[in-house]
Amino acid sequence: MIGLVNGQENFDAHVRRIGGNLPERGDVFIFQFTDRQYENIVRFSDQSRRRRRKNPEQIALF
């Protein structure tokens, strides 16, 4: 699952919610990126480099 949230408070709320609903087995990884870090991500797909996408206008997806 991939989710983007707006703001530290919203991020912390999601971390608490996820922490309270952990699966019985397996691992959960949560990464936090700033807008600046997100826009500097380099993506390779199908053996070629893809153009950087503009930051999404809608920042909360779940």
N, C-alpha and C positions, 0 to 999 in steps of 0.2 A: 504494500500500500504506500502510496506517495501522497503526502499532504503538505500544503504550504499554509502557513499562518502569518498573520500580521501582528507584530509586536511581541515583546518579551512576556507580558502577562498572558497573552493567548497561548504562546508556546508553553509556558509553565503549566497552564491549565490542561493542555493536551498531554503533557508528560505525566501529570498526576493521574489523569483519566486512564492512560495506557498502563501506568504502573499498577493501578487497581484492577486491571483486567488482563493480566499476563497469562499466556498459555501455560499449560502444565509442563510442556516440554518445548525445547527450542530456545532461540535467542531473539531478542528484539534490539535493534540498533536505531538510535535517533540521532540524526545529524542536524546541526543548526548552522545555517549560512546567512550572512548579511546580504542585502540586495547587491552590494558591490561584489561580494564573493560569487554570488550566483551569476551575475552578468559576465564574469571572467572565466566561467567554466568552458573548457574546450571539449568538444564532442567529436568522436570518430564513429562513423557508422558505415557499414558496407564498404569498408576499405577506403573511405574518403573522409575528409574533414568537412563537417557541416558548419554553416554560418551560425553565428551566435544569434539566439532568439532574444527578442525584447522581453524584459520582465513582464510577467502576466499582469493584466489589470485587476483580475480577481485573484486575491491572494489566499483565500481559504477554501481548500478542496478536501472533502472527506466523504 
